[in-house]
Amino acid sequence: VQLQASGGGLVQAGGSLRLSCTASGLSFSRNHMAWFRQAPGKEREFVATIDWGGGTTNYADSVKGRFTISRDNARNTVYLRMISLQPEDTAVYYCAARPGGWAEYLWWGQGTQVTVSS
């Protein structure tokens, strides 16, 4: 199984980015997908999740209204659209996959760096 994240970069405060994560080696449409992030010196934290069919999403309070998670099962890809980015959003962003019926995320991507300058 491989999850390949991309789309990170350097952006000014108030800017936007779209992250992508393409999966291979698993039944993508049978997996719930999520984004997590880890800032320097901090614990990894949950950002957003989307169920296998794309009908249910959940967000961390800190990103509600600014981030949107979506997926394209035909492309085995999950996205994270981020707007109104702030310096506190600076982190390495990871995608993760959780098979239906499992409580844990079994597979993780390598991470993509997002840096927001003030």
N, CA, C and O of each residue as an XYZ file, in Angstrom:
472
protein
N       0.855     -1.191      0.000
C       0.000      0.000      0.000
C       0.888      1.238      0.000
O       1.889      1.314      0.713
N       0.495      2.193     -0.812
C       1.249      3.452     -0.853
C       0.278      4.618     -0.943
O      -0.665      4.608     -1.734
N       0.529      5.621     -0.114
C      -0.224      6.863     -0.158
C       0.759      7.970     -0.487
O       1.699      8.223      0.267
N       0.542      8.626     -1.611
C       1.463      9.657     -2.088
C       0.807     11.025     -1.966
O      -0.121     11.351     -2.707
N       1.296     11.814     -1.026
C       0.751     13.152     -0.798
C       1.561     14.181     -1.575
O       2.772     14.045     -1.749
N       0.866     15.208     -2.034
C       1.519     16.275     -2.776
C       0.707     17.556     -2.642
O      -0.409     17.544     -2.123
N       1.276     18.659     -3.113
C       0.553     19.911     -3.137
C       0.962     20.911     -2.084
O       0.476     22.042     -2.085
N       1.847     20.521     -1.183
C       2.295     21.460     -0.175
C       3.187     22.530     -0.776
O       3.564     22.467     -1.946
N       3.517     23.516      0.051
C       4.378     24.579     -0.423
C       4.386     25.740      0.533
O       3.898     25.649      1.660
N       4.951     26.836      0.065
C       5.041     28.076      0.840
C       3.993     29.050      0.334
O       3.900     29.313     -0.865
N       3.214     29.577      1.247
C       2.150     30.500      0.878
C       2.068     31.600      1.934
O       2.396     31.382      3.100
N       1.632     32.766      1.514
C       1.449     33.862      2.460
C       0.153     33.695      3.236
O      -0.782     33.040      2.775
N       0.110     34.282      4.392
C      -1.118     34.257      5.196
C      -2.282     34.790      4.365
O      -2.169     35.792      3.659
N      -3.393     34.086      4.477
C      -4.566     34.433      3.685
C      -4.653     33.693      2.377
O      -5.677     33.746      1.696
N      -3.592     33.006      2.018
C      -3.553     32.280      0.772
C      -4.229     30.927      0.858
O      -4.831     30.583      1.875
N      -4.123     30.159     -0.224
C      -4.780     28.870     -0.285
C      -3.884     27.836     -0.949
O      -2.966     28.175     -1.697
N      -4.161     26.585     -0.667
C      -3.485     25.450     -1.271
C      -4.465     24.301     -1.383
O      -5.462     24.252     -0.662
N      -4.180     23.376     -2.289
C      -4.930     22.137     -2.346
C      -3.953     20.971     -2.284
O      -3.080     20.822     -3.139
N      -4.117     20.164     -1.271
C      -3.312     18.958     -1.132
C      -4.025     17.788     -1.802
O      -5.254     17.712     -1.830
N      -3.221     16.887     -2.334
C      -3.752     15.661     -2.936
C      -3.045     14.468     -2.328
O      -1.890     14.561     -1.914
N      -3.739     13.357     -2.277
C      -3.146     12.111     -1.794
C      -3.705     10.987     -2.647
O      -4.902     10.701     -2.615
N      -2.837     10.363     -3.400
C      -3.246      9.280     -4.280
C      -2.811      7.943     -3.698
O      -1.654      7.756     -3.320
N      -3.757      7.024     -3.634
C      -3.504      5.729     -3.015
C      -3.339      4.636     -4.060
O      -3.946      4.685     -5.130
N      -2.523      3.663     -3.740
C      -2.367      2.485     -4.579
C      -2.174      1.271     -3.680
O      -1.687      1.379     -2.554
N      -2.568      0.112     -4.207
C      -2.369     -1.120     -3.453
C      -3.446     -1.426     -2.443
O      -3.290     -2.344     -1.638
N      -4.549     -0.673     -2.462
C      -5.648     -0.943     -1.541
C      -6.961     -0.655     -2.253
O      -6.990      0.008     -3.290
N      -8.045     -1.164     -1.678
C      -9.376     -0.879     -2.229
C      -9.801      0.491     -1.721
O     -10.414      0.614     -0.660
N      -9.468      1.509     -2.489
C      -9.634      2.890     -2.026
C     -11.063      3.184     -1.593
O     -11.282      3.827     -0.566
N     -12.027      2.722     -2.360
C     -13.427      3.047     -2.071
C     -13.946      2.353     -0.828
O     -15.057      2.640     -0.384
N     -13.172      1.450     -0.259
C     -13.567      0.768      0.974
C     -12.857      1.342      2.189
O     -12.954      0.801      3.291
N     -12.145      2.436      1.979
C     -11.389      3.045      3.063
C     -11.891      4.446      3.379
O     -12.142      5.250      2.481
N     -12.031      4.721      4.659
C     -12.232      6.089      5.098
C     -10.863      6.774      5.040
O      -9.838      6.166      5.349
N     -10.866      8.025      4.648
C      -9.603      8.747      4.487
C      -9.561      9.964      5.406
O     -10.596     10.523      5.768
N      -8.363     10.356      5.770
C      -8.215     11.489      6.679
C      -6.919     12.234      6.396
O      -5.986     11.714      5.783
N      -6.903     13.458      6.863
C      -5.691     14.266      6.880
C      -5.352     14.575      8.342
O      -6.224     14.888      9.153
N      -4.081     14.477      8.641
C      -3.533     14.865      9.925
C      -2.400     15.849      9.654
O      -1.945     15.990      8.519
N      -1.955     16.521     10.695
C      -0.798     17.400     10.529
C       0.053     17.392     11.794
O      -0.419     17.097     12.891
N       1.313     17.723     11.599
C       2.224     17.806     12.730
C       3.115     19.022     12.550
O       3.892     19.118     11.600
N       2.981     19.940     13.482
C       3.813     21.142     13.487
C       5.097     20.861     14.258
O       5.138     19.942     15.076
N       6.137     21.635     14.009
C       7.408     21.421     14.712
C       7.230     21.477     16.231
O       6.659     22.428     16.766
N       7.722     20.457     16.907
C       7.655     20.424     18.357
C       6.300     20.090     18.933
O       6.102     20.171     20.145
N       5.355     19.712     18.070
C       4.007     19.401     18.550
C       3.609     17.984     18.175
O       4.222     17.352     17.313
N       2.570     17.502     18.841
C       2.031     16.195     18.527
C       1.263     16.251     17.202
O       0.766     17.303     16.800
N       1.179     15.106     16.542
C       0.357     15.033     15.352
C      -1.104     15.227     15.741
O      -1.552     14.707     16.762
N      -1.840     15.970     14.935
C      -3.238     16.235     15.258
C      -4.140     15.966     14.058
O      -3.734     16.086     12.902
N      -5.346     15.609     14.370
C      -6.373     15.354     13.366
C      -6.775     16.657     12.685
O      -6.881     17.698     13.333
N      -6.997     16.593     11.380
C      -7.451     17.757     10.620
C      -8.856     17.521     10.061
O      -9.773     18.299     10.325
N      -9.018     16.449      9.289
C     -10.308     16.203      8.628
C     -10.396     14.751      8.223
O      -9.381     14.088      8.010
N     -11.624     14.262      8.118
C     -11.844     12.912      7.658
C     -13.058     12.873      6.736
O     -13.944     13.723      6.813
N     -13.079     11.870      5.865
C     -14.192     11.673      4.944
C     -14.453     10.177      4.859
O     -13.524      9.372      4.815
N     -15.739      9.818      4.836
C     -16.050      8.396      4.811
C     -15.834      7.832      3.420
O     -15.534      8.564      2.477
N     -15.991      6.506      3.303
C     -15.629      5.825      2.072
C     -16.385      6.358      0.863
O     -15.837      6.404     -0.238
N     -17.637      6.762      1.056
C     -18.453      7.218     -0.067
C     -18.412      8.718     -0.283
O     -18.940      9.225     -1.273
N     -17.782      9.427      0.646
C     -17.695     10.871      0.512
C     -18.886     11.626      1.068
O     -18.962     12.847      0.933
N     -19.824     10.912      1.694
C     -21.021     11.579      2.161
C     -20.928     12.199      3.532
O     -21.742     13.048      3.893
N     -19.936     11.779      4.303
C     -19.789     12.273      5.671
C     -18.371     12.791      5.881
O     -17.388     12.104      5.601
N     -18.293     14.003      6.375
C     -16.990     14.613      6.667
C     -16.984     15.163      8.087
O     -18.029     15.498      8.645
N     -15.808     15.246      8.651
C     -15.624     15.846      9.968
C     -14.335     16.641      9.972
O     -13.376     16.299      9.280
N     -14.322     17.714     10.762
C     -13.180     18.606     10.781
C     -12.786     18.952     12.209
O     -13.620     18.967     13.114
N     -11.520     19.225     12.390
C     -11.071     19.810     13.643
C     -11.644     21.222     13.740
O     -11.816     21.905     12.731
N     -11.932     21.644     14.952
C     -12.514     22.978     15.137
C     -11.624     24.066     14.551
O     -12.119     25.079     14.056
N     -10.332     23.860     14.607
C      -9.388     24.891     14.170
C      -9.422     25.131     12.660
O      -8.934     26.159     12.191
N      -9.989     24.202     11.897
C      -9.991     24.358     10.436
C     -11.399     24.450      9.846
O     -11.556     24.664      8.644
N     -12.409     24.291     10.677
C     -13.784     24.353     10.162
C     -14.046     25.672      9.453
O     -13.689     26.744      9.940
N     -14.676     25.567      8.295
C     -14.986     26.758      7.523
C     -13.865     27.227      6.621
O     -14.070     28.084      5.762
N     -12.661     26.658      6.814
C     -11.525     27.060      5.980
C     -11.001     25.903      5.137
O     -10.504     26.117      4.032
N     -11.107     24.692      5.644
C     -10.611     23.518      4.938
C     -11.787     22.672      4.465
O     -12.822     22.596      5.127
N     -11.610     22.041      3.312
C     -12.623     21.139      2.772
C     -11.947     19.858      2.301
O     -11.030     19.891      1.480
N     -12.408     18.738      2.826
C     -11.906     17.440      2.387
C     -12.874     16.858      1.370
O     -14.091     16.978      1.515
N     -12.329     16.233      0.349
C     -13.153     15.588     -0.672
C     -12.376     14.409     -1.237
O     -11.185     14.246     -0.968
N     -13.061     13.597     -2.016
C     -12.400     12.440     -2.592
C     -12.962     12.130     -3.961
O     -14.100     12.475     -4.278
N     -12.148     11.475     -4.767
C     -12.546     10.999     -6.080
C     -12.171      9.521     -6.131
O     -11.009      9.180     -6.351
N     -13.139      8.657     -5.929
C     -12.845      7.227     -5.865
C     -12.385      6.675     -7.214
O     -11.670      5.673     -7.263
N     -12.787      7.315     -8.295
C     -12.334      6.871     -9.617
C     -10.846      7.125     -9.811
O     -10.187      6.440    -10.593
N     -10.324      8.107     -9.098
C      -8.893      8.446     -9.188
C      -8.096      8.003     -7.967
O      -6.901      8.280     -7.865
N      -8.765      7.308     -7.036
C      -8.093      6.859     -5.815
C      -7.391      8.016     -5.103
O      -6.275      7.867     -4.606
N      -8.047      9.149     -5.062
C      -7.414     10.355     -4.545
C      -8.321     11.074     -3.553
O      -9.530     11.191     -3.756
N      -7.710     11.547     -2.490
C      -8.381     12.400     -1.521
C      -7.700     13.760     -1.557
O      -6.489     13.866     -1.751
N      -8.509     14.797     -1.364
C      -8.022     16.164     -1.457
C      -8.274     16.910     -0.148
O      -9.150     16.545      0.637
N      -7.492     17.952      0.065
C      -7.742     18.877      1.154
C      -7.564     20.284      0.602
O      -6.451     20.734      0.328
N      -8.683     20.956      0.449
C      -8.653     22.334     -0.014
C      -8.550     23.230      1.203
O      -9.371     23.141      2.116
N      -7.549     24.091      1.220
C      -7.289     24.954      2.367
C      -7.304     26.406      1.911
O      -6.570     26.789      1.000
N      -8.142     27.205      2.550
C      -8.195     28.636      2.256
C      -7.947     29.420      3.542
O      -7.951     28.860      4.638
N      -7.733     30.718      3.386
C      -7.489     31.595      4.535
C      -6.427     31.012      5.454
O      -6.591     30.985      6.674
N      -5.352     30.550      4.862
C      -4.292     29.917      5.641
C      -3.624     30.916      6.575
O      -3.448     32.089      6.248
N      -3.261     30.411      7.749
C      -2.624     31.217      8.779
C      -1.294     30.583      9.167
O      -1.094     29.388      8.951
N      -0.381     31.369      9.738
C       0.909     30.791     10.137
C       0.766     29.567     11.030
O       1.606     28.669     10.975
N      -0.273     29.511     11.846
C      -0.455     28.354     12.734
C      -0.862     27.095     11.981
O      -0.913     26.015     12.570
N      -1.151     27.215     10.699
C      -1.427     26.040      9.871
C      -0.134     25.403      9.345
O      -0.174     24.343      8.721
N       0.978     26.032      9.592
C       2.258     25.491      9.161
C       2.514     24.140      9.814
O       2.498     24.019     11.039
N       2.749     23.133      8.992
C       2.937     21.770      9.494
C       3.249     20.849      8.328
O       3.142     21.233      7.163
N       3.636     19.632      8.664
C       3.667     18.569      7.670
C       2.296     17.904      7.692
O       1.805     17.502      8.747
N       1.694     17.794      6.532
C       0.357     17.229      6.422
C       0.454     15.797      5.895
O       1.129     15.521      4.903
N      -0.239     14.903      6.587
C      -0.224     13.492      6.250
C      -1.627     13.014      5.899
O      -2.599     13.397      6.548
N      -1.728     12.184      4.880
C      -2.992     11.504      4.618
C      -2.917     10.097      5.213
O      -1.838      9.526      5.376
N      -4.081      9.564      5.528
C      -4.139      8.249      6.157
C      -5.399      7.525      5.713
O      -6.406      8.150      5.382
N      -5.331      6.201      5.710
C      -6.453      5.368      5.275
C      -6.868      4.411      6.381
O      -6.028      3.809      7.049
N      -8.170      4.282      6.561
C      -8.733      3.383      7.575
C      -9.806      2.515      6.921
O     -10.837      3.027      6.484
N      -9.568      1.203      6.851
C     -10.574      0.331      6.236
C     -11.868      0.367      7.022
O     -11.861      0.555      8.238
N     -12.974      0.188      6.329
C     -14.257      0.146      6.997
C     -14.273     -0.926      8.075
O     -13.837     -2.052      7.837
N     -14.770     -0.585      9.253
C     -14.831     -1.532     10.350
C     -13.624     -1.511     11.259
O     -13.639     -2.129     12.324
N     -12.582     -0.813     10.857
C     -11.385     -0.700     11.686
C     -11.426      0.608     12.469
O     -11.977      1.607     12.005
N     -10.843      0.589     13.646
C     -10.789      1.790     14.472
C      -9.530      2.598     14.214
O      -9.482      3.789     14.520
N      -8.517      1.964     13.657
C      -7.239      2.641     13.477
C      -6.966      2.932     12.008
O      -7.460      2.243     11.115
N      -6.162      3.976     11.778
C      -5.675      4.246     10.438
C      -4.469      3.343     10.203
O      -3.463      3.427     10.908
N      -4.589      2.483      9.203
C      -3.569      1.467      8.980
C      -2.427      1.949      8.093
O      -1.290      1.497      8.226
N      -2.742      2.870      7.190
C      -1.733      3.279      6.219
C      -1.589      4.792      6.216
O      -2.569      5.528      6.328
N      -0.351      5.236      6.085
C      -0.032      6.660      6.148
C       0.840      7.056      4.971
O       1.689      6.291      4.514
N       0.609      8.280      4.488
C       1.471      8.833      3.458
C       2.741      9.411      4.055
O       2.920      9.428      5.273
N       3.613      9.880      3.188
C       4.919     10.356      3.634
C       4.886     11.800      4.118
O       5.857     12.270      4.710
N       3.815     12.495      3.883
C       3.702     13.874      4.334
C       4.110     14.881      3.282
O       4.977     14.625      2.447
N       3.461     16.037      3.344
C       3.812     17.156      2.474
C       3.846     18.424      3.330
O       2.949     18.666      4.137
N       4.882     19.217      3.143
C       5.106     20.383      3.995
C       4.261     21.566      3.533
O       4.251     21.918      2.353
N       3.565     22.164      4.470
C       2.839     23.412      4.228
C       3.433     24.475      5.145
O       3.478     24.305      6.363
N       3.884     25.562      4.551
C       4.461     26.653      5.319
C       3.716     27.934      4.979
O       3.624     28.326      3.816
N       3.187     28.580      6.011
C       2.429     29.812      5.827
C       3.215     30.951      6.474
O       3.471     30.943      7.678
N       3.586     31.912      5.666
C       4.358     33.045      6.165
C       3.424     34.193      6.537
O       2.369     34.379      5.930
N       3.830     34.947      7.535
C       2.994     36.065      7.999
C       3.329     37.351      7.256
O       2.723     38.390      7.518
